[in-house]
Amino acid sequence: MQRRTRIRRLKRRFPSRNKNKRAGEKTIVSRDLCHHIASEVLKRKPQTAAKWIRAAILPALPKRSNWHRELRKLAVSLDAMALGKKLTCRVFGHDGNGKLPFVFFSALPQYTCPGAGECLDWCYSFTGWRHVSPFTRQVLNTMLLKHAPEYIAEEWKSLPNDIEVRLYVDGDFDSAETMEFWFDLCRARPDLHIYGYSKSWALFIEHDRNGNGFPSNYVLNLSSGSKYEGIQGYADAMEGIKREDGGYLVRGYFVAVHINGKGIPRGIKRYTVAEYHKRVREAAREEYGQTPLSCPGDCSNCPGARQQCGLDRNEPKMVLIAIGVHGGKRTKAT
Ligand code: SF4
């Protein structure tokens, strides 16, 4: 079959959701196609997943596109993983501009999020799929966690000393085994300061009830949109969990509040608008009865000596941090 026909068919099957016709035509890979790739790869073992990418996806992508190049690299990494060879890419993300003062780990959103609830309507991680490298990194990391976690452990050992690590920028703890794996790594590097966000509240509570500890260098933000949010007892149980050093596990809530978007730009530009922050504070006060810190959106300039999301909580009261969302639409896995 002609390459052009293949490309046309793929685009017909997974059309862009962009309503702007010209932009839609230019879009090579739609969010639905990303879901298709993610769900098909996760069904397979690394080597068969690599074969599937080469046979089912690559022939239908323009050869010179960055999606073709990065998905080809993903297939090479999956082969390397299966054969126990060295990976040619990194597991942990580092901000190339040095602007974000942390390294981070991401996995596939939704597929690793057993606690996801209404957050799927506005999850920012899907927006990142407009770019190929965050997507392929998430696919690879999810496969590594499932089939070859030793690669992650190896790179963890070589992280620089005394840095901040954001554990799960995208994705979440998907099982008790994954949680145990990460907490063992945290304990092995007490010099690292690790923090994250989670909606997998049931896993944390079960971990606590089973008498398993939480490392002293890990701080958790409870993010809104969890399916456990409205169920009685979950939030209280989470707030009370203590770490191995006697400190609180949970720093506070990190919530998304719906705001009136009139006159407010979308994306990161909104953080520069005073009216946006005013609306966020008002919406959070109404919903949570507490004035929040409206997230400034730039972690390198977060107010205070350190990033607010990674601070330890020293008192029973939880600190609220909020971001504003307007619009958003749920996407489905294929
Ligand atoms: S509150 Fe600060 S550390 Fe947390 S996400 Fe916003 S800018 Fe980053």
py3Dmol code that shows the C-alpha trace and the ligand (Angstrom):
import py3Dmol

protein = """\
ATOM      1  CA  MET A   1       0.000   0.000   0.000  1.00  0.00           C
ATOM      2  CA  GLN A   2       1.229   3.479  -0.845  1.00  0.00           C
ATOM      3  CA  ARG A   3       2.608   5.418   2.122  1.00  0.00           C
ATOM      4  CA  ARG A   4       0.296   8.324   1.320  1.00  0.00           C
ATOM      5  CA  THR A   5      -2.766   6.033   1.450  1.00  0.00           C
ATOM      6  CA  ARG A   6      -1.607   4.614   4.773  1.00  0.00           C
ATOM      7  CA  ILE A   7      -1.184   8.091   6.214  1.00  0.00           C
ATOM      8  CA  ARG A   8      -4.625   9.133   4.949  1.00  0.00           C
ATOM      9  CA  ARG A   9      -6.227   6.041   6.483  1.00  0.00           C
ATOM     10  CA  LEU A  10      -4.528   6.543   9.820  1.00  0.00           C
ATOM     11  CA  LYS A  11      -5.651  10.175   9.926  1.00  0.00           C
ATOM     12  CA  ARG A  12      -9.216   9.186   9.026  1.00  0.00           C
ATOM     13  CA  ARG A  13      -9.242   6.614  11.832  1.00  0.00           C
ATOM     14  CA  PHE A  14      -7.727   8.958  14.391  1.00  0.00           C
ATOM     15  CA  PRO A  15      -8.726  12.470  13.304  1.00  0.00           C
ATOM     16  CA  SER A  16      -7.402  15.528  15.082  1.00  0.00           C
ATOM     17  CA  ARG A  17      -9.786  17.011  17.611  1.00  0.00           C
ATOM     18  CA  ASN A  18      -8.541  20.453  16.687  1.00  0.00           C
ATOM     19  CA  LYS A  19     -11.528  22.363  15.288  1.00  0.00           C
ATOM     20  CA  ASN A  20      -9.246  24.662  13.338  1.00  0.00           C
ATOM     21  CA  LYS A  21      -9.260  22.889   9.961  1.00  0.00           C
ATOM     22  CA  ARG A  22      -5.815  23.969   8.822  1.00  0.00           C
ATOM     23  CA  ALA A  23      -4.205  23.123  12.142  1.00  0.00           C
ATOM     24  CA  GLY A  24      -6.099  19.794  12.180  1.00  0.00           C
ATOM     25  CA  GLU A  25      -4.711  18.911   8.758  1.00  0.00           C
ATOM     26  CA  LYS A  26      -1.178  19.637   9.919  1.00  0.00           C
ATOM     27  CA  THR A  27      -1.532  17.495  13.068  1.00  0.00           C
ATOM     28  CA  ILE A  28       0.308  14.273  12.448  1.00  0.00           C
ATOM     29  CA  VAL A  29      -0.713  12.380  15.542  1.00  0.00           C
ATOM     30  CA  SER A  30      -3.944  12.947  17.412  1.00  0.00           C
ATOM     31  CA  ARG A  31      -4.607  12.276  21.071  1.00  0.00           C
ATOM     32  CA  ASP A  32      -6.757   9.284  20.123  1.00  0.00           C
ATOM     33  CA  LEU A  33      -3.874   7.764  18.214  1.00  0.00           C
ATOM     34  CA  CYS A  34      -1.673   8.221  21.308  1.00  0.00           C
ATOM     35  CA  HIS A  35      -4.288   6.324  23.321  1.00  0.00           C
ATOM     36  CA  HIS A  36      -4.288   3.590  20.672  1.00  0.00           C
ATOM     37  CA  ILE A  37      -0.480   3.284  20.753  1.00  0.00           C
ATOM     38  CA  ALA A  38      -0.391   3.321  24.583  1.00  0.00           C
ATOM     39  CA  SER A  39      -3.066   0.669  25.038  1.00  0.00           C
ATOM     40  CA  GLU A  40      -1.664  -1.632  22.321  1.00  0.00           C
ATOM     41  CA  VAL A  41       1.924  -1.384  23.609  1.00  0.00           C
ATOM     42  CA  LEU A  42       0.873  -2.069  27.216  1.00  0.00           C
ATOM     43  CA  LYS A  43      -0.920  -5.260  26.138  1.00  0.00           C
ATOM     44  CA  ARG A  44       2.334  -6.668  24.813  1.00  0.00           C
ATOM     45  CA  LYS A  45       5.768  -7.684  26.077  1.00  0.00           C
ATOM     46  CA  PRO A  46       8.600  -5.266  25.136  1.00  0.00           C
ATOM     47  CA  GLN A  47       9.830  -7.070  22.037  1.00  0.00           C
ATOM     48  CA  THR A  48       6.393  -7.774  20.565  1.00  0.00           C
ATOM     49  CA  ALA A  49       5.417  -4.179  21.339  1.00  0.00           C
ATOM     50  CA  ALA A  50       8.467  -2.999  19.360  1.00  0.00           C
ATOM     51  CA  LYS A  51       7.443  -5.218  16.442  1.00  0.00           C
ATOM     52  CA  TRP A  52       3.885  -3.897  16.591  1.00  0.00           C
ATOM     53  CA  ILE A  53       5.086  -0.260  16.460  1.00  0.00           C
ATOM     54  CA  ARG A  54       7.258  -1.044  13.427  1.00  0.00           C
ATOM     55  CA  ALA A  55       4.503  -2.916  11.606  1.00  0.00           C
ATOM     56  CA  ALA A  56       1.341  -1.029  12.534  1.00  0.00           C
ATOM     57  CA  ILE A  57       2.332   2.579  13.156  1.00  0.00           C
ATOM     58  CA  LEU A  58       5.633   3.583  11.550  1.00  0.00           C
ATOM     59  CA  PRO A  59       4.629   2.814   7.938  1.00  0.00           C
ATOM     60  CA  ALA A  60       1.696   5.197   8.271  1.00  0.00           C
ATOM     61  CA  LEU A  61       3.659   8.186   9.586  1.00  0.00           C
ATOM     62  CA  PRO A  62       5.521  10.656   7.377  1.00  0.00           C
ATOM     63  CA  LYS A  63       9.104   9.396   7.389  1.00  0.00           C
ATOM     64  CA  ARG A  64      10.742  12.716   8.178  1.00  0.00           C
ATOM     65  CA  SER A  65       8.386  13.616  11.013  1.00  0.00           C
ATOM     66  CA  ASN A  66       9.619  13.766  14.592  1.00  0.00           C
ATOM     67  CA  TRP A  67       6.839  11.299  15.545  1.00  0.00           C
ATOM     68  CA  HIS A  68       8.317   8.738  13.151  1.00  0.00           C
ATOM     69  CA  ARG A  69      11.820   9.315  14.534  1.00  0.00           C
ATOM     70  CA  GLU A  70      10.844   9.151  18.225  1.00  0.00           C
ATOM     71  CA  LEU A  71       8.545   6.137  17.855  1.00  0.00           C
ATOM     72  CA  ARG A  72      11.331   4.345  16.015  1.00  0.00           C
ATOM     73  CA  LYS A  73      13.621   5.141  18.964  1.00  0.00           C
ATOM     74  CA  LEU A  74      10.958   3.835  21.333  1.00  0.00           C
ATOM     75  CA  ALA A  75      10.911   0.537  19.433  1.00  0.00           C
ATOM     76  CA  VAL A  76      14.728   0.337  19.708  1.00  0.00           C
ATOM     77  CA  SER A  77      14.514   0.975  23.481  1.00  0.00           C
ATOM     78  CA  LEU A  78      11.848  -1.717  23.899  1.00  0.00           C
ATOM     79  CA  ASP A  79      14.124  -4.189  22.091  1.00  0.00           C
ATOM     80  CA  ALA A  80      17.061  -3.168  24.294  1.00  0.00           C
ATOM     81  CA  MET A  81      14.919  -3.649  27.385  1.00  0.00           C
ATOM     82  CA  ALA A  82      13.932  -7.146  26.268  1.00  0.00           C
ATOM     83  CA  LEU A  83      17.549  -8.119  25.581  1.00  0.00           C
ATOM     84  CA  GLY A  84      18.950  -6.542  28.763  1.00  0.00           C
ATOM     85  CA  LYS A  85      21.026  -4.055  26.751  1.00  0.00           C
ATOM     86  CA  LYS A  86      21.805  -0.444  27.647  1.00  0.00           C
ATOM     87  CA  LEU A  87      19.032   2.048  26.909  1.00  0.00           C
ATOM     88  CA  THR A  88      19.891   4.952  24.659  1.00  0.00           C
ATOM     89  CA  CYS A  89      17.547   7.356  26.473  1.00  0.00           C
ATOM     90  CA  ARG A  90      17.122   8.507  30.065  1.00  0.00           C
ATOM     91  CA  VAL A  91      14.370   7.415  32.430  1.00  0.00           C
ATOM     92  CA  PHE A  92      14.283  10.593  34.506  1.00  0.00           C
ATOM     93  CA  GLY A  93      13.458  13.911  32.934  1.00  0.00           C
ATOM     94  CA  HIS A  94      15.773  16.878  33.393  1.00  0.00           C
ATOM     95  CA  ASP A  95      14.713  20.311  32.316  1.00  0.00           C
ATOM     96  CA  GLY A  96      16.927  21.147  29.335  1.00  0.00           C
ATOM     97  CA  ASN A  97      16.835  24.890  30.137  1.00  0.00           C
ATOM     98  CA  GLY A  98      17.714  24.288  33.780  1.00  0.00           C
ATOM     99  CA  LYS A  99      14.588  26.254  34.686  1.00  0.00           C
ATOM    100  CA  LEU A 100      12.815  23.539  36.653  1.00  0.00           C
ATOM    101  CA  PRO A 101      14.837  22.863  39.776  1.00  0.00           C
ATOM    102  CA  PHE A 102      14.168  19.133  39.919  1.00  0.00           C
ATOM    103  CA  VAL A 103      14.382  15.888  38.021  1.00  0.00           C
ATOM    104  CA  PHE A 104      11.169  14.056  37.441  1.00  0.00           C
ATOM    105  CA  PHE A 105       9.632  10.720  36.645  1.00  0.00           C
ATOM    106  CA  SER A 106       6.528  10.322  34.510  1.00  0.00           C
ATOM    107  CA  ALA A 107       4.429   7.364  33.431  1.00  0.00           C
ATOM    108  CA  LEU A 108       1.353   7.166  31.215  1.00  0.00           C
ATOM    109  CA  PRO A 109      -1.573   9.167  32.607  1.00  0.00           C
ATOM    110  CA  GLN A 110      -4.886   7.297  32.951  1.00  0.00           C
ATOM    111  CA  TYR A 111      -3.279   3.860  32.314  1.00  0.00           C
ATOM    112  CA  THR A 112      -1.372   4.070  35.611  1.00  0.00           C
ATOM    113  CA  CYS A 113      -4.005   6.013  37.542  1.00  0.00           C
ATOM    114  CA  PRO A 114      -6.304   3.636  39.456  1.00  0.00           C
ATOM    115  CA  GLY A 115      -7.602   6.574  41.527  1.00  0.00           C
ATOM    116  CA  ALA A 116      -8.464   8.842  38.585  1.00  0.00           C
ATOM    117  CA  GLY A 117     -11.923  10.353  38.773  1.00  0.00           C
ATOM    118  CA  GLU A 118     -13.114  13.587  37.272  1.00  0.00           C
ATOM    119  CA  CYS A 119      -9.501  14.711  36.699  1.00  0.00           C
ATOM    120  CA  LEU A 120      -9.674  12.812  33.398  1.00  0.00           C
ATOM    121  CA  ASP A 121     -11.815  15.686  32.125  1.00  0.00           C
ATOM    122  CA  TRP A 122      -8.991  18.210  32.405  1.00  0.00           C
ATOM    123  CA  CYS A 123      -5.790  16.219  32.956  1.00  0.00           C
ATOM    124  CA  TYR A 124      -2.925  18.448  31.728  1.00  0.00           C
ATOM    125  CA  SER A 125      -0.788  15.401  30.916  1.00  0.00           C
ATOM    126  CA  PHE A 126      -2.789  14.737  27.752  1.00  0.00           C
ATOM    127  CA  THR A 127      -1.955  18.238  26.534  1.00  0.00           C
ATOM    128  CA  GLY A 128       1.710  17.218  26.696  1.00  0.00           C
ATOM    129  CA  TRP A 129       0.984  14.571  24.063  1.00  0.00           C
ATOM    130  CA  ARG A 130       1.092  17.313  21.446  1.00  0.00           C
ATOM    131  CA  HIS A 131       4.826  16.716  21.677  1.00  0.00           C
ATOM    132  CA  VAL A 132       6.208  13.310  20.964  1.00  0.00           C
ATOM    133  CA  SER A 133       9.043  12.986  23.492  1.00  0.00           C
ATOM    134  CA  PRO A 134       6.931  13.293  26.696  1.00  0.00           C
ATOM    135  CA  PHE A 135       4.593  10.677  25.259  1.00  0.00           C
ATOM    136  CA  THR A 136       7.278   8.151  24.293  1.00  0.00           C
ATOM    137  CA  ARG A 137       9.050   8.682  27.641  1.00  0.00           C
ATOM    138  CA  GLN A 138       5.790   7.906  29.457  1.00  0.00           C
ATOM    139  CA  VAL A 139       5.241   4.759  27.362  1.00  0.00           C
ATOM    140  CA  LEU A 140       8.803   3.559  27.933  1.00  0.00           C
ATOM    141  CA  ASN A 141       8.730   4.284  31.675  1.00  0.00           C
ATOM    142  CA  THR A 142       5.417   2.454  32.092  1.00  0.00           C
ATOM    143  CA  MET A 143       6.871  -0.558  30.278  1.00  0.00           C
ATOM    144  CA  LEU A 144      10.038  -0.389  32.414  1.00  0.00           C
ATOM    145  CA  LEU A 145       8.013  -0.387  35.626  1.00  0.00           C
ATOM    146  CA  LYS A 146       6.082  -3.387  34.387  1.00  0.00           C
ATOM    147  CA  HIS A 147       8.836  -5.479  32.824  1.00  0.00           C
ATOM    148  CA  ALA A 148      12.309  -4.216  33.808  1.00  0.00           C
ATOM    149  CA  PRO A 149      12.288  -1.934  36.897  1.00  0.00           C
ATOM    150  CA  GLU A 150      16.004  -2.619  37.405  1.00  0.00           C
ATOM    151  CA  TYR A 151      16.747  -0.018  34.703  1.00  0.00           C
ATOM    152  CA  ILE A 152      14.967   2.627  36.803  1.00  0.00           C
ATOM    153  CA  ALA A 153      16.805   1.535  39.967  1.00  0.00           C
ATOM    154  CA  GLU A 154      20.151   1.764  38.162  1.00  0.00           C
ATOM    155  CA  GLU A 155      19.561   5.325  36.951  1.00  0.00           C
ATOM    156  CA  TRP A 156      18.187   6.322  40.359  1.00  0.00           C
ATOM    157  CA  LYS A 157      21.538   5.396  41.934  1.00  0.00           C
ATOM    158  CA  SER A 158      23.340   7.834  39.649  1.00  0.00           C
ATOM    159  CA  LEU A 159      21.115  10.880  40.275  1.00  0.00           C
ATOM    160  CA  PRO A 160      23.144  13.838  41.626  1.00  0.00           C
ATOM    161  CA  ASN A 161      23.259  14.278  45.410  1.00  0.00           C
ATOM    162  CA  ASP A 162      20.854  16.454  47.413  1.00  0.00           C
ATOM    163  CA  ILE A 163      18.425  17.320  44.637  1.00  0.00           C
ATOM    164  CA  GLU A 164      14.642  17.566  44.482  1.00  0.00           C
ATOM    165  CA  VAL A 165      12.879  14.741  42.679  1.00  0.00           C
ATOM    166  CA  ARG A 166       9.292  15.005  41.560  1.00  0.00           C
ATOM    167  CA  LEU A 167       7.915  11.512  41.553  1.00  0.00           C
ATOM    168  CA  TYR A 168       5.114  11.282  39.016  1.00  0.00           C
ATOM    169  CA  VAL A 169       4.614  14.471  37.110  1.00  0.00           C
ATOM    170  CA  ASP A 170       2.346  12.402  34.863  1.00  0.00           C
ATOM    171  CA  GLY A 171       0.814   9.080  35.852  1.00  0.00           C
ATOM    172  CA  ASP A 172       0.514   7.667  39.355  1.00  0.00           C
ATOM    173  CA  PHE A 173       1.252   4.702  41.629  1.00  0.00           C
ATOM    174  CA  ASP A 174      -0.644   1.885  39.942  1.00  0.00           C
ATOM    175  CA  SER A 175      -0.180  -0.959  42.440  1.00  0.00           C
ATOM    176  CA  ALA A 176       1.124  -1.938  45.889  1.00  0.00           C
ATOM    177  CA  GLU A 177       4.223  -3.419  44.203  1.00  0.00           C
ATOM    178  CA  THR A 178       5.010  -0.169  42.390  1.00  0.00           C
ATOM    179  CA  MET A 179       4.608   1.752  45.630  1.00  0.00           C
ATOM    180  CA  GLU A 180       6.938  -0.606  47.500  1.00  0.00           C
ATOM    181  CA  PHE A 181       9.473  -0.378  44.666  1.00  0.00           C
ATOM    182  CA  TRP A 182       9.591   3.432  44.811  1.00  0.00           C
ATOM    183  CA  PHE A 183       9.664   3.660  48.603  1.00  0.00           C
ATOM    184  CA  ASP A 184      12.627   1.260  48.747  1.00  0.00           C
ATOM    185  CA  LEU A 185      14.424   3.526  46.260  1.00  0.00           C
ATOM    186  CA  CYS A 186      13.586   6.600  48.385  1.00  0.00           C
ATOM    187  CA  ARG A 187      15.054   4.936  51.474  1.00  0.00           C
ATOM    188  CA  ALA A 188      18.206   4.014  49.547  1.00  0.00           C
ATOM    189  CA  ARG A 189      18.838   7.729  48.777  1.00  0.00           C
ATOM    190  CA  PRO A 190      18.134   9.701  51.975  1.00  0.00           C
ATOM    191  CA  ASP A 191      19.950  12.712  50.468  1.00  0.00           C
ATOM    192  CA  LEU A 192      17.196  13.197  47.871  1.00  0.00           C
ATOM    193  CA  HIS A 193      14.143  15.278  48.630  1.00  0.00           C
ATOM    194  CA  ILE A 194      11.231  13.591  46.908  1.00  0.00           C
ATOM    195  CA  TYR A 195       7.708  14.833  46.494  1.00  0.00           C
ATOM    196  CA  GLY A 196       4.729  14.083  44.336  1.00  0.00           C
ATOM    197  CA  TYR A 197       1.006  14.140  43.740  1.00  0.00           C
ATOM    198  CA  SER A 198      -1.354  11.206  43.905  1.00  0.00           C
ATOM    199  CA  LYS A 199      -4.945  10.194  43.543  1.00  0.00           C
ATOM    200  CA  SER A 200      -4.226   6.537  44.384  1.00  0.00           C
ATOM    201  CA  TRP A 201      -5.379   7.111  47.956  1.00  0.00           C
ATOM    202  CA  ALA A 202      -6.618   3.543  48.523  1.00  0.00           C
ATOM    203  CA  LEU A 203      -3.112   2.191  47.855  1.00  0.00           C
ATOM    204  CA  PHE A 204      -1.568   4.545  50.442  1.00  0.00           C
ATOM    205  CA  ILE A 205      -4.164   3.660  53.057  1.00  0.00           C
ATOM    206  CA  GLU A 206      -3.718  -0.066  52.449  1.00  0.00           C
ATOM    207  CA  HIS A 207       0.068   0.327  52.619  1.00  0.00           C
ATOM    208  CA  ASP A 208      -0.314   2.085  55.973  1.00  0.00           C
ATOM    209  CA  ARG A 209      -2.793  -0.452  57.385  1.00  0.00           C
ATOM    210  CA  ASN A 210      -0.474  -3.299  56.429  1.00  0.00           C
ATOM    211  CA  GLY A 211       2.153  -1.724  58.662  1.00  0.00           C
ATOM    212  CA  ASN A 212       4.473  -0.749  55.802  1.00  0.00           C
ATOM    213  CA  GLY A 213       6.232   2.530  56.439  1.00  0.00           C
ATOM    214  CA  PHE A 214       6.625   5.672  54.377  1.00  0.00           C
ATOM    215  CA  PRO A 215      10.154   7.004  53.768  1.00  0.00           C
ATOM    216  CA  SER A 216      11.098  10.134  55.675  1.00  0.00           C
ATOM    217  CA  ASN A 217      12.278  11.961  52.549  1.00  0.00           C
ATOM    218  CA  TYR A 218       8.960  11.679  50.692  1.00  0.00           C
ATOM    219  CA  VAL A 219       6.166  14.281  50.760  1.00  0.00           C
ATOM    220  CA  LEU A 220       2.783  13.833  49.147  1.00  0.00           C
ATOM    221  CA  ASN A 221       0.289  16.323  47.735  1.00  0.00           C
ATOM    222  CA  LEU A 222      -3.305  15.130  47.552  1.00  0.00           C
ATOM    223  CA  SER A 223      -4.480  16.206  44.149  1.00  0.00           C
ATOM    224  CA  SER A 224      -8.110  16.843  43.368  1.00  0.00           C
ATOM    225  CA  GLY A 225     -10.134  14.801  40.902  1.00  0.00           C
ATOM    226  CA  SER A 226      -9.508  11.505  42.734  1.00  0.00           C
ATOM    227  CA  LYS A 227     -12.397   9.063  42.720  1.00  0.00           C
ATOM    228  CA  TYR A 228     -11.922   8.672  46.483  1.00  0.00           C
ATOM    229  CA  GLU A 229     -12.485  12.360  47.195  1.00  0.00           C
ATOM    230  CA  GLY A 230     -16.208  12.096  47.861  1.00  0.00           C
ATOM    231  CA  ILE A 231     -16.032   8.810  49.772  1.00  0.00           C
ATOM    232  CA  GLN A 232     -16.224   9.249  53.498  1.00  0.00           C
ATOM    233  CA  GLY A 233     -13.101   8.429  55.471  1.00  0.00           C
ATOM    234  CA  TYR A 234     -10.512   8.495  52.689  1.00  0.00           C
ATOM    235  CA  ALA A 235      -9.389  12.129  53.021  1.00  0.00           C
ATOM    236  CA  ASP A 236      -9.208  11.921  56.848  1.00  0.00           C
ATOM    237  CA  ALA A 237      -7.222   8.695  56.679  1.00  0.00           C
ATOM    238  CA  MET A 238      -4.776  10.235  54.207  1.00  0.00           C
ATOM    239  CA  GLU A 239      -4.311  13.416  56.248  1.00  0.00           C
ATOM    240  CA  GLY A 240      -3.344  11.423  59.348  1.00  0.00           C
ATOM    241  CA  ILE A 241      -0.734   9.093  57.838  1.00  0.00           C
ATOM    242  CA  LYS A 242       2.731   9.505  59.351  1.00  0.00           C
ATOM    243  CA  ARG A 243       6.121   8.723  57.855  1.00  0.00           C
ATOM    244  CA  GLU A 244       8.951   6.712  59.400  1.00  0.00           C
ATOM    245  CA  ASP A 245      10.419   9.889  60.972  1.00  0.00           C
ATOM    246  CA  GLY A 246       7.079  10.730  62.665  1.00  0.00           C
ATOM    247  CA  GLY A 247       6.336  13.609  60.251  1.00  0.00           C
ATOM    248  CA  TYR A 248       3.187  13.844  58.182  1.00  0.00           C
ATOM    249  CA  LEU A 249       3.197  12.070  54.834  1.00  0.00           C
ATOM    250  CA  VAL A 250       0.806  14.576  53.273  1.00  0.00           C
ATOM    251  CA  ARG A 251       1.815  18.212  52.799  1.00  0.00           C
ATOM    252  CA  GLY A 252      -1.630  19.412  51.786  1.00  0.00           C
ATOM    253  CA  TYR A 253      -4.073  19.524  48.927  1.00  0.00           C
ATOM    254  CA  PHE A 254      -3.192  20.569  45.400  1.00  0.00           C
ATOM    255  CA  VAL A 255      -6.531  21.256  43.762  1.00  0.00           C
ATOM    256  CA  ALA A 256      -7.854  22.321  40.382  1.00  0.00           C
ATOM    257  CA  VAL A 257     -10.791  24.707  40.645  1.00  0.00           C
ATOM    258  CA  HIS A 258     -13.134  25.640  37.831  1.00  0.00           C
ATOM    259  CA  ILE A 259     -13.049  29.364  37.077  1.00  0.00           C
ATOM    260  CA  ASN A 260     -14.841  31.656  34.695  1.00  0.00           C
ATOM    261  CA  GLY A 261     -12.399  31.826  31.782  1.00  0.00           C
ATOM    262  CA  LYS A 262     -13.724  35.062  30.271  1.00  0.00           C
ATOM    263  CA  GLY A 263     -10.808  37.337  29.428  1.00  0.00           C
ATOM    264  CA  ILE A 264      -8.249  34.856  30.807  1.00  0.00           C
ATOM    265  CA  PRO A 265      -5.686  33.422  28.379  1.00  0.00           C
ATOM    266  CA  ARG A 266      -5.243  29.675  28.239  1.00  0.00           C
ATOM    267  CA  GLY A 267      -2.117  27.680  29.027  1.00  0.00           C
ATOM    268  CA  ILE A 268       0.865  29.049  30.909  1.00  0.00           C
ATOM    269  CA  LYS A 269       0.065  32.641  29.901  1.00  0.00           C
ATOM    270  CA  ARG A 270      -2.779  32.669  32.443  1.00  0.00           C
ATOM    271  CA  TYR A 271      -0.293  32.626  35.333  1.00  0.00           C
ATOM    272  CA  THR A 272       0.849  36.135  34.425  1.00  0.00           C
ATOM    273  CA  VAL A 273      -2.667  37.579  34.775  1.00  0.00           C
ATOM    274  CA  ALA A 274      -3.615  38.950  38.221  1.00  0.00           C
ATOM    275  CA  GLU A 275      -7.324  38.438  37.520  1.00  0.00           C
ATOM    276  CA  TYR A 276      -6.689  34.717  36.987  1.00  0.00           C
ATOM    277  CA  HIS A 277      -5.135  34.365  40.455  1.00  0.00           C
ATOM    278  CA  LYS A 278      -7.985  36.380  41.997  1.00  0.00           C
ATOM    279  CA  ARG A 279     -10.571  34.046  40.448  1.00  0.00           C
ATOM    280  CA  VAL A 280      -8.632  30.981  41.567  1.00  0.00           C
ATOM    281  CA  ARG A 281      -8.507  32.234  45.175  1.00  0.00           C
ATOM    282  CA  GLU A 282     -12.221  33.046  45.151  1.00  0.00           C
ATOM    283  CA  ALA A 283     -13.226  29.691  43.627  1.00  0.00           C
ATOM    284  CA  ALA A 284     -11.052  27.746  46.090  1.00  0.00           C
ATOM    285  CA  ARG A 285     -12.392  29.736  49.066  1.00  0.00           C
ATOM    286  CA  GLU A 286     -15.930  28.936  47.990  1.00  0.00           C
ATOM    287  CA  GLU A 287     -15.259  25.245  47.438  1.00  0.00           C
ATOM    288  CA  TYR A 288     -12.815  24.491  50.252  1.00  0.00           C
ATOM    289  CA  GLY A 289     -13.479  27.279  52.778  1.00  0.00           C
ATOM    290  CA  GLN A 290      -9.805  28.249  52.818  1.00  0.00           C
ATOM    291  CA  THR A 291      -7.744  30.854  50.961  1.00  0.00           C
ATOM    292  CA  PRO A 292      -5.175  28.980  48.902  1.00  0.00           C
ATOM    293  CA  LEU A 293      -1.819  29.822  47.435  1.00  0.00           C
ATOM    294  CA  SER A 294      -2.622  30.254  43.752  1.00  0.00           C
ATOM    295  CA  CYS A 295       0.121  28.250  42.039  1.00  0.00           C
ATOM    296  CA  PRO A 296       2.374  30.711  40.166  1.00  0.00           C
ATOM    297  CA  GLY A 297       2.981  28.061  37.494  1.00  0.00           C
ATOM    298  CA  ASP A 298       6.745  28.449  37.469  1.00  0.00           C
ATOM    299  CA  CYS A 299       8.378  26.091  39.946  1.00  0.00           C
ATOM    300  CA  SER A 300      11.720  27.880  39.674  1.00  0.00           C
ATOM    301  CA  ASN A 301      10.053  31.040  41.029  1.00  0.00           C
ATOM    302  CA  CYS A 302       7.754  29.509  43.592  1.00  0.00           C
ATOM    303  CA  PRO A 303       7.389  31.864  46.574  1.00  0.00           C
ATOM    304  CA  GLY A 304       9.441  30.882  49.623  1.00  0.00           C
ATOM    305  CA  ALA A 305      12.813  29.295  50.081  1.00  0.00           C
ATOM    306  CA  ARG A 306      11.778  26.033  48.429  1.00  0.00           C
ATOM    307  CA  GLN A 307       9.067  24.772  46.124  1.00  0.00           C
ATOM    308  CA  GLN A 308       5.830  24.930  48.062  1.00  0.00           C
ATOM    309  CA  CYS A 309       4.667  21.526  46.842  1.00  0.00           C
ATOM    310  CA  GLY A 310       7.696  19.849  48.407  1.00  0.00           C
ATOM    311  CA  LEU A 311       7.540  21.426  51.883  1.00  0.00           C
ATOM    312  CA  ASP A 312       7.078  19.278  54.979  1.00  0.00           C
ATOM    313  CA  ARG A 313       3.893  19.832  56.946  1.00  0.00           C
ATOM    314  CA  ASN A 314       4.628  20.600  60.591  1.00  0.00           C
ATOM    315  CA  GLU A 315       1.107  21.107  61.895  1.00  0.00           C
ATOM    316  CA  PRO A 316      -2.204  19.243  61.579  1.00  0.00           C
ATOM    317  CA  LYS A 317      -3.630  21.985  59.318  1.00  0.00           C
ATOM    318  CA  MET A 318      -3.227  21.272  55.609  1.00  0.00           C
ATOM    319  CA  VAL A 319      -1.976  23.975  53.245  1.00  0.00           C
ATOM    320  CA  LEU A 320      -4.073  24.445  50.134  1.00  0.00           C
ATOM    321  CA  ILE A 321      -2.534  25.174  46.717  1.00  0.00           C
ATOM    322  CA  ALA A 322      -4.853  25.733  43.756  1.00  0.00           C
ATOM    323  CA  ILE A 323      -4.754  26.079  39.983  1.00  0.00           C
ATOM    324  CA  GLY A 324      -7.636  27.227  37.803  1.00  0.00           C
ATOM    325  CA  VAL A 325      -9.114  25.270  34.902  1.00  0.00           C
ATOM    326  CA  HIS A 326     -11.630  26.365  32.351  1.00  0.00           C
ATOM    327  CA  GLY A 327     -12.951  24.138  29.568  1.00  0.00           C
ATOM    328  CA  GLY A 328     -11.565  20.625  29.018  1.00  0.00           C
ATOM    329  CA  LYS A 329     -12.961  17.451  27.607  1.00  0.00           C
ATOM    330  CA  ARG A 330     -12.545  13.827  28.580  1.00  0.00           C
ATOM    331  CA  THR A 331     -10.669  11.545  26.215  1.00  0.00           C
ATOM    332  CA  LYS A 332     -11.126   7.815  26.124  1.00  0.00           C
ATOM    333  CA  ALA A 333      -8.672   4.990  25.762  1.00  0.00           C
ATOM    334  CA  THR A 334      -9.226   2.892  22.699  1.00  0.00           C
TER     335      THR A 334
END
"""
ligand_1 = """\
8
SF4
S 2.998 25.715 43.900
Fe 5.115 26.131 43.342
S 6.136 24.099 43.382
Fe 3.917 23.731 43.344
S 3.465 23.466 41.138
Fe 3.075 25.627 41.654
S 5.005 26.679 41.170
Fe 5.478 24.480 41.255
"""
view = py3Dmol.view(width=600, height=400)
view.addModel(protein, "pdb")
view.setStyle({"model": 0}, {"cartoon": {"style": "trace"}})
view.addModel(ligand_1, "xyz")
view.setStyle({"model": 1}, {"stick": {}})
view.zoomTo()
view.show()
